Amino acid sequence: MDRLRHLVVIVPGIGGSVLAESDEGSPHTVWDARVKDIAATAVLNPKRLGVAEHPSLIPVGLVPHIGFAGPLALPGYAGLIKQISKAFGARVDTADRPTALADTQADLLLFPYDFRLGVRSAAERLRTEIEDRLAAMCGTEREKAGRVVVIGHSMGGLVARYWLGPLGAADRCAALITLGTPHRGAPKALDWLVNGMLGGGVPFGRASAVLREWQSVYDLLPRYRMIAQPGGTPLYPYELGPAVTARAPGFSARAKAAFTLHEEIREFWSRPEPGIALPKVTAVFARGHGTLHRAAVVGDRLEVGDKDPDWLPNPGWGGDGTVPAISAIPVEADSDRNIWRAVPVKHLALASAPEALEILAMITSPSLSAVLGDTPQSPWLGVDLDDVLITGTTPSLRVRLLGAERDAATRIHAELRGPTGGYRITGWKETDDGWETVLSPLPTGTYELTVQAVRVPVAGRVTFRSVVGVVEPEE
């Protein structure tokens, strides 16, 4: 069995850390998808997860499995941890645990953080954690060079990029693998802040109020001009007027601070200081799924949609359902396809994508170009369905075959399997670019969705799997 030759660090995305508050000296969990109703209660109650009530919480671990908290979908990391542990016999430790000493012999480090506080706060904690560990593991500065490999999912990739760049740790890192990281931001964050969160088309006002306190959501705002306005130049998010952003107090200042953070990252990675050896970067991203892309000011409202804007250089790419494909590629690498790795899954599944393990195994090889590119290596399905549905509703499910042509014999089969068993999804109708049906109302719970295209020319059968949550609306 090959062993890891680096300290591999997993940095999760927003919502992916188990958080606790101190309760007379012992941590009391307030955010964890494993514990029934804890996360849902927290996100719907500002007194539980609001920054005003709790300026800091204690990160104690990574959320293991995909879960759902009100309108929020939580990523899970048990799959990725298991893959790495099994492949390399890795010794696992969790950063900065309040009840345990650091295991300086560990070669797989889980780095939870208080995801509410934003990228800069998490990156500063990451710097402290890594420097303390390297001081214990390495005798000299030379031994510390290139000692770390980071796998960052979603916002975790931004945390790593800020640590490596503006915080000056590039020489510590041999490679960075980002999984669905919004390097250029995500319009979904803009929609959440300005319009509020929806679950299955139903508004969640209390959850929206909680998220508007989190700097992390501002740090995920698009860093480019993507908001159309009548008769004018497209706007940056921070340029929106107060009438449009009235429900998000302090929006302009906080959005401008987030833009500045992205500029700090871009400045370093585009023009590193002389003598600085940059880590090898691989950007794993998904394409083909319906993803919010564009926004427009209409009166005092902001409309956000998933149709490709006119300026988009790669129409039809879509994204992973949360992060547009163009955003999941670092700004400085927009023409360097040697670092791109396209996969067919959606955003939550990227947290445990097997491609991360493949890339990790090849970190020391001469080149990754043979396995990288902007298209998955075989046909895949683009599936448009919200991660979070509301009980009692009948949402549409749309499917497209990508990377291959359908013919008259091609058919779609699909199934949802949940707490009360499984049922086939029927009633498919062909559309210009795929198939569409309407789901029956579902009881609350977590469901495994399987969609298959059969009788696909050359490919035969193409399969898509994902997880969907069905929750109650706010009372």
C-alpha positions as CSV (number, residue, x, y, z in Angstrom):
1,M,0.0,0.0,0.0
2,D,1.3,3.4,-1.0
3,R,1.5,5.9,1.9
4,L,0.8,9.6,1.8
5,R,4.0,11.6,1.4
6,H,2.4,14.9,2.5
7,L,0.1,16.2,5.2
8,V,-3.2,16.1,3.4
9,V,-5.7,18.7,4.7
10,I,-9.5,18.6,3.9
11,V,-11.1,22.0,4.2
12,P,-14.9,21.7,3.9
13,G,-17.4,24.1,2.4
14,I,-20.1,26.3,4.0
15,G,-22.2,24.2,6.4
16,G,-19.7,21.4,6.3
17,S,-18.3,21.8,9.8
18,V,-19.9,20.5,13.0
19,L,-20.2,23.5,15.4
20,A,-20.6,23.6,19.1
21,E,-20.9,26.2,21.9
22,S,-19.2,25.9,25.2
23,D,-21.6,24.7,27.9
24,E,-19.9,25.0,31.3
25,G,-16.6,23.8,29.9
26,S,-17.9,21.0,27.6
27,P,-18.9,21.7,23.9
28,H,-22.6,21.4,23.2
29,T,-23.4,20.7,19.5
30,V,-25.5,23.3,17.7
31,W,-24.9,22.3,14.1
32,D,-24.6,18.7,12.9
33,A,-26.6,17.0,10.2
34,R,-26.2,13.6,12.1
35,V,-28.3,14.8,15.0
36,K,-32.0,15.0,14.1
37,D,-33.4,18.5,13.9
38,I,-30.3,20.2,15.4
39,A,-29.2,21.9,12.1
40,A,-32.8,22.7,11.0
41,T,-33.5,24.3,14.4
42,A,-30.3,26.3,14.3
43,V,-30.7,27.8,10.9
44,L,-34.3,28.7,11.6
45,N,-33.5,30.4,14.9
46,P,-31.1,33.4,15.0
47,K,-30.5,32.8,18.7
48,R,-28.9,29.4,17.8
49,L,-26.7,30.3,14.8
50,G,-26.9,34.0,14.4
51,V,-23.6,35.8,14.7
52,A,-25.1,38.6,16.9
53,E,-26.1,36.1,19.5
54,H,-23.1,33.8,19.1
55,P,-20.0,35.7,17.8
56,S,-18.0,32.5,17.7
57,L,-18.7,28.8,17.9
58,I,-16.3,25.9,18.3
59,P,-15.6,23.8,15.3
60,V,-15.3,20.1,16.4
61,G,-15.5,18.0,13.2
62,L,-16.7,17.6,9.6
63,V,-20.3,16.8,8.8
64,P,-20.0,13.2,7.6
65,H,-23.1,12.7,5.4
66,I,-25.3,14.9,3.2
67,G,-28.1,16.4,5.2
68,F,-30.7,19.1,5.0
69,A,-31.5,22.0,7.4
70,G,-34.5,23.9,6.4
71,P,-33.7,25.2,2.9
72,L,-30.0,24.5,3.3
73,A,-28.3,21.4,1.9
74,L,-25.3,20.3,3.9
75,P,-22.3,18.5,2.3
76,G,-20.9,15.3,3.8
77,Y,-17.2,14.2,3.9
78,A,-17.3,10.7,5.2
79,G,-16.9,9.3,1.7
80,L,-13.8,11.3,0.9
81,I,-12.2,10.5,4.2
82,K,-12.9,6.8,3.8
83,Q,-11.5,6.8,0.2
84,I,-8.2,8.3,1.3
85,S,-7.9,6.3,4.5
86,K,-8.5,3.0,2.6
87,A,-6.2,3.8,-0.3
88,F,-3.3,5.1,1.7
89,G,-3.8,3.7,5.2
90,A,-4.0,7.3,6.4
91,R,-3.9,8.3,10.0
92,V,-6.6,10.8,10.6
93,D,-6.8,13.7,13.0
94,T,-9.1,16.7,13.5
95,A,-7.7,20.2,13.8
96,D,-7.9,22.1,17.1
97,R,-10.2,19.8,18.9
98,P,-11.0,21.3,22.3
99,T,-11.0,17.9,24.1
100,A,-7.9,16.2,22.5
101,L,-4.2,16.8,21.9
102,A,-3.1,17.1,18.3
103,D,-1.8,13.9,16.7
104,T,1.4,15.1,15.0
105,Q,1.8,11.7,13.4
106,A,-1.4,12.1,11.4
107,D,-1.1,12.5,7.6
108,L,-4.8,13.3,6.9
109,L,-6.0,16.4,8.7
110,L,-9.7,17.4,8.9
111,F,-10.0,21.2,9.3
112,P,-13.5,22.3,10.5
113,Y,-14.0,26.0,11.0
114,D,-16.8,28.4,12.0
115,F,-18.1,28.8,8.4
116,R,-20.3,31.7,9.4
117,L,-17.4,34.1,9.9
118,G,-16.1,34.1,6.3
119,V,-13.0,33.2,4.3
120,R,-10.4,35.4,6.0
121,S,-11.2,34.3,9.5
122,A,-11.0,30.6,8.5
123,A,-7.8,31.1,6.6
124,E,-6.1,32.7,9.6
125,R,-7.1,29.7,11.7
126,L,-5.8,27.4,9.0
127,R,-2.4,29.3,9.0
128,T,-2.1,28.8,12.8
129,E,-3.0,25.1,12.7
130,I,-0.6,24.2,9.8
131,E,2.3,26.2,11.3
132,D,1.9,24.5,14.7
133,R,1.7,21.1,13.1
134,L,4.7,21.7,10.8
135,A,6.7,23.0,13.7
136,A,6.1,19.7,15.5
137,M,6.6,17.5,12.3
138,C,9.6,19.2,10.6
139,G,13.0,20.2,12.0
140,T,13.8,22.9,9.4
141,E,12.2,25.5,7.1
142,R,13.4,23.4,4.2
143,E,11.5,20.4,5.4
144,K,8.3,22.5,5.7
145,A,8.5,23.5,2.0
146,G,5.9,21.7,-0.1
147,R,4.9,19.5,2.9
148,V,1.1,20.1,2.6
149,V,-1.6,19.1,0.0
150,V,-5.0,20.7,0.4
151,I,-8.4,19.4,-0.8
152,G,-10.9,22.3,-0.6
153,H,-14.6,21.8,-1.2
154,S,-16.7,24.8,-2.3
155,M,-15.8,27.7,0.0
156,G,-13.0,25.6,1.5
157,G,-11.1,26.1,-1.7
158,L,-11.3,29.9,-1.2
159,V,-10.1,29.5,2.4
160,A,-7.1,27.6,1.1
161,R,-6.4,30.1,-1.7
162,Y,-6.4,33.0,0.8
163,W,-4.1,31.1,3.2
164,L,-1.7,30.2,0.4
165,G,-1.8,33.7,-1.2
166,P,-2.4,36.8,0.9
167,L,-1.4,35.0,4.1
168,G,1.9,33.9,2.5
169,A,1.8,30.1,2.8
170,A,2.4,29.1,-0.8
171,D,5.8,27.6,-0.1
172,R,4.2,25.2,2.4
173,C,1.9,23.6,-0.1
174,A,2.8,21.2,-3.0
175,A,-0.7,21.0,-4.5
176,L,-4.3,22.3,-4.1
177,I,-7.3,20.4,-5.3
178,T,-10.5,22.5,-5.4
179,L,-13.9,20.7,-5.6
180,G,-16.7,22.9,-6.9
181,T,-15.0,26.1,-5.5
182,P,-16.7,29.4,-6.5
183,H,-13.4,31.1,-7.5
184,R,-15.4,33.9,-9.1
185,G,-18.3,33.7,-6.7
186,A,-21.8,32.3,-7.1
187,P,-25.0,34.1,-8.1
188,K,-26.9,31.8,-5.7
189,A,-25.4,33.7,-2.8
190,L,-26.6,37.0,-4.3
191,D,-30.1,35.6,-4.6
192,W,-30.0,34.4,-1.0
193,L,-28.9,37.8,0.4
194,V,-31.1,40.1,-1.7
195,N,-34.2,38.0,-2.3
196,G,-34.0,35.5,0.5
197,M,-33.7,31.7,0.6
198,L,-36.3,29.5,-1.1
199,G,-36.8,25.8,-0.5
200,G,-38.8,24.2,-3.4
201,G,-40.0,27.7,-4.3
202,V,-41.2,28.4,-0.8
203,P,-39.6,31.4,1.1
204,F,-37.8,30.8,4.4
205,G,-37.7,34.2,6.0
206,R,-36.1,33.3,9.4
207,A,-33.4,31.2,7.7
208,S,-32.7,34.1,5.4
209,A,-32.3,36.5,8.4
210,V,-29.8,34.1,9.9
211,L,-27.7,33.8,6.7
212,R,-27.6,37.6,6.2
213,E,-25.6,37.8,9.4
214,W,-22.9,35.5,8.0
215,Q,-19.9,37.1,6.3
216,S,-19.3,33.8,4.5
217,V,-22.3,34.3,2.3
218,Y,-21.1,37.7,1.2
219,D,-17.7,36.1,0.5
220,L,-19.4,33.9,-2.0
221,L,-20.9,36.8,-4.0
222,P,-19.9,37.0,-7.7
223,R,-16.7,39.1,-8.2
224,Y,-17.6,40.1,-11.7
225,R,-20.1,42.4,-13.4
226,M,-23.1,40.1,-13.8
227,I,-26.1,42.2,-12.9
228,A,-27.9,43.8,-15.9
229,Q,-29.5,47.2,-15.5
230,P,-31.7,49.1,-18.0
231,G,-29.6,51.1,-20.4
232,G,-26.3,50.8,-18.4
233,T,-23.2,48.9,-17.8
234,P,-23.7,45.7,-15.8
235,L,-23.1,46.1,-12.1
236,Y,-21.0,44.4,-9.5
237,P,-23.1,43.2,-6.6
238,Y,-21.7,45.9,-4.3
239,E,-23.0,48.5,-6.7
240,L,-26.7,47.6,-6.2
241,G,-28.8,50.4,-4.8
242,P,-30.4,50.4,-1.3
243,A,-33.9,49.9,-2.6
244,V,-32.9,46.5,-4.2
245,T,-30.9,45.4,-1.1
246,A,-33.3,46.7,1.6
247,R,-33.7,43.3,3.2
248,A,-29.9,42.9,3.7
249,P,-28.7,45.6,6.1
250,G,-25.2,46.9,5.3
251,F,-25.2,45.0,2.0
252,S,-23.1,47.4,0.0
253,A,-20.2,47.6,2.5
254,R,-20.1,43.9,3.2
255,A,-20.3,43.1,-0.5
256,K,-17.4,45.5,-1.2
257,A,-15.3,43.9,1.5
258,A,-15.9,40.5,-0.1
259,F,-15.0,41.9,-3.5
260,T,-11.7,43.2,-2.0
261,L,-11.0,39.7,-0.5
262,H,-11.4,38.2,-4.0
263,E,-9.1,40.8,-5.5
264,E,-6.5,40.0,-2.9
265,I,-6.6,36.4,-4.0
266,R,-6.6,37.2,-7.7
267,E,-3.7,39.6,-7.3
268,F,-1.5,37.0,-5.6
269,W,-2.3,34.1,-7.9
270,S,-2.1,36.2,-11.1
271,R,1.2,37.9,-10.2
272,P,3.0,36.0,-7.5
273,E,6.1,37.5,-5.9
274,P,9.5,36.6,-7.5
275,G,10.9,33.4,-6.2
276,I,7.5,32.0,-4.9
277,A,6.8,28.5,-6.2
278,L,3.0,28.2,-6.6
279,P,1.4,24.9,-5.6
280,K,0.1,22.7,-8.4
281,V,-3.7,23.5,-8.7
282,T,-6.4,21.2,-10.0
283,A,-9.9,22.6,-10.3
284,V,-12.6,19.8,-10.3
285,F,-15.9,21.1,-11.4
286,A,-19.3,20.0,-12.9
287,R,-21.2,21.2,-15.9
288,G,-24.5,20.5,-17.5
289,H,-26.8,21.0,-14.5
290,G,-29.2,24.0,-14.2
291,T,-27.4,26.7,-12.2
292,L,-28.1,30.4,-11.5
293,H,-26.0,32.5,-13.9
294,R,-27.4,35.9,-14.4
295,A,-29.3,38.7,-12.6
296,A,-31.1,41.9,-13.7
297,V,-32.5,44.9,-11.9
298,V,-36.2,45.3,-12.6
299,G,-37.5,48.4,-10.8
300,D,-36.6,47.9,-7.1
301,R,-36.3,44.1,-7.5
302,L,-33.5,41.7,-8.5
303,E,-34.3,38.9,-10.8
304,V,-31.9,36.0,-10.8
305,G,-32.1,33.1,-13.3
306,D,-30.3,30.2,-14.9
307,K,-30.4,31.2,-18.5
308,D,-27.0,31.9,-20.1
309,P,-26.2,35.6,-20.2
310,D,-25.1,37.1,-23.5
311,W,-21.5,37.6,-22.4
312,L,-21.0,34.0,-21.3
313,P,-18.1,32.5,-23.3
314,N,-19.2,28.9,-23.0
315,P,-23.0,28.8,-23.4
316,G,-24.7,25.6,-22.3
317,W,-22.1,24.7,-19.7
318,G,-24.4,25.4,-16.8
319,G,-22.7,24.2,-13.6
320,D,-23.1,21.9,-10.6
321,G,-26.5,23.3,-9.5
322,T,-24.9,25.8,-7.1
323,V,-21.6,27.0,-8.7
324,P,-21.5,27.9,-12.4
325,A,-18.8,26.0,-14.3
326,I,-17.0,29.2,-15.3
327,S,-16.8,30.2,-11.6
328,A,-15.3,26.9,-10.6
329,I,-12.1,27.6,-12.6
330,P,-9.6,30.0,-11.0
331,V,-9.3,33.4,-12.7
332,E,-5.7,33.0,-13.5
333,A,-6.4,29.6,-15.2
334,D,-9.2,30.5,-17.5
335,S,-7.2,29.4,-20.5
336,D,-5.1,26.7,-18.9
337,R,-7.1,23.5,-19.5
338,N,-4.4,21.4,-18.0
339,I,-5.7,22.2,-14.5
340,W,-9.4,21.6,-15.4
341,R,-11.1,18.4,-14.4
342,A,-14.8,18.1,-15.4
343,V,-17.0,15.6,-13.6
344,P,-20.7,14.7,-14.1
345,V,-22.0,15.1,-10.5
346,K,-23.7,17.9,-8.7
347,H,-22.4,20.2,-6.0
348,L,-23.0,18.2,-2.9
349,A,-21.6,15.0,-4.4
350,L,-18.4,16.8,-5.4
351,A,-17.4,16.7,-1.7
352,S,-16.7,12.9,-2.1
353,A,-15.9,12.8,-5.8
354,P,-13.5,9.9,-6.5
355,E,-11.6,12.2,-8.9
356,A,-10.0,13.8,-5.8
357,L,-8.5,10.5,-4.8
358,E,-7.2,9.9,-8.4
359,I,-5.6,13.3,-8.4
360,L,-4.1,12.9,-5.0
361,A,-2.5,9.6,-6.1
362,M,-0.9,11.4,-9.0
363,I,0.3,14.5,-7.2
364,T,4.0,13.6,-7.7
365,S,3.6,12.4,-11.3
366,P,5.2,14.5,-14.1
367,S,1.9,15.6,-15.6
368,L,-1.9,15.5,-15.0
369,S,-2.8,16.6,-18.5
370,A,-3.8,13.1,-19.6
371,V,-6.7,13.0,-17.2
372,L,-7.8,16.6,-17.2
373,G,-10.1,18.6,-19.4
374,D,-13.3,20.6,-19.7
375,T,-15.6,17.6,-20.5
376,P,-16.3,14.4,-18.4
377,Q,-14.6,11.4,-20.0
378,S,-18.0,9.7,-20.9
379,P,-21.6,10.8,-21.5
380,W,-23.4,12.1,-18.5
381,L,-26.8,13.4,-17.5
382,G,-27.6,17.0,-16.6
383,V,-30.4,16.9,-14.0
384,D,-32.4,20.0,-12.9
385,L,-34.0,19.5,-9.5
386,D,-33.6,21.5,-6.4
387,D,-31.5,19.9,-3.6
388,V,-34.2,20.8,-1.1
389,L,-38.0,20.2,-1.8
390,I,-41.0,21.1,0.3
391,T,-43.4,18.5,1.4
392,G,-46.8,18.6,-0.4
393,T,-45.4,20.2,-3.5
394,T,-45.1,18.8,-7.1
395,P,-41.7,20.0,-8.5
396,S,-40.6,19.5,-12.1
397,L,-37.6,17.1,-12.8
398,R,-35.7,17.8,-16.0
399,V,-33.0,15.6,-17.6
400,R,-30.6,16.2,-20.5
401,L,-28.2,13.7,-22.1
402,L,-24.8,15.4,-22.5
403,G,-21.7,14.1,-24.3
404,A,-23.8,11.8,-26.6
405,E,-26.8,12.0,-28.9
406,R,-30.1,10.4,-28.1
407,D,-32.2,8.6,-30.7
408,A,-35.8,7.5,-30.9
409,A,-35.1,4.4,-28.7
410,T,-33.5,6.3,-25.8
411,R,-35.6,6.3,-22.6
412,I,-35.4,7.6,-19.1
413,H,-35.9,5.5,-16.0
414,A,-35.8,7.1,-12.5
415,E,-36.4,6.2,-8.9
416,L,-36.5,7.9,-5.5
417,R,-35.7,5.8,-2.5
418,G,-36.4,7.2,1.0
419,P,-37.6,6.6,4.5
420,T,-40.8,4.8,3.4
421,G,-39.3,2.8,0.5
422,G,-38.8,3.6,-3.2
423,Y,-41.0,4.5,-6.1
424,R,-40.5,4.8,-9.8
425,I,-40.7,8.2,-11.4
426,T,-43.0,8.1,-14.4
427,G,-44.9,10.4,-16.8
428,W,-41.8,11.5,-18.8
429,K,-42.3,13.8,-21.7
430,E,-39.7,14.6,-24.4
431,T,-38.6,18.2,-24.7
432,D,-36.4,19.9,-27.2
433,D,-33.2,19.1,-25.2
434,G,-34.2,16.2,-23.0
435,W,-37.1,14.9,-20.9
436,E,-39.3,16.3,-18.2
437,T,-41.8,15.1,-15.6
438,V,-43.5,16.2,-12.4
439,L,-42.9,14.5,-9.1
440,S,-45.6,13.5,-6.8
441,P,-45.7,15.0,-3.3
442,L,-43.2,13.4,-0.9
443,P,-43.1,13.1,2.9
444,T,-40.2,14.7,4.8
445,G,-36.9,12.9,4.7
446,T,-33.7,12.3,2.7
447,Y,-34.1,10.5,-0.6
448,E,-31.6,8.9,-3.0
449,L,-32.4,9.9,-6.6
450,T,-31.3,7.6,-9.4
451,V,-31.8,8.5,-13.0
452,Q,-30.8,6.3,-16.0
453,A,-30.8,6.9,-19.7
454,V,-31.0,3.6,-21.5
455,R,-30.5,2.6,-25.1
456,V,-28.1,5.5,-25.6
457,P,-26.2,5.1,-28.9
458,V,-22.7,3.7,-28.3
459,A,-22.8,4.3,-24.5
460,G,-25.8,2.0,-23.8
461,R,-26.7,3.1,-20.3
462,V,-25.8,6.4,-18.5
463,T,-26.6,6.8,-14.8
464,F,-26.9,9.8,-12.4
465,R,-27.2,9.6,-8.6
466,S,-27.8,12.3,-6.1
467,V,-29.4,13.0,-2.8
468,V,-32.5,15.2,-2.3
469,G,-34.1,16.5,1.0
470,V,-37.8,17.1,1.6
471,V,-38.5,19.5,4.4
472,E,-41.4,21.2,6.0
473,P,-42.0,24.9,5.2
474,E,-41.5,27.5,7.9
475,E,-44.4,27.8,10.3
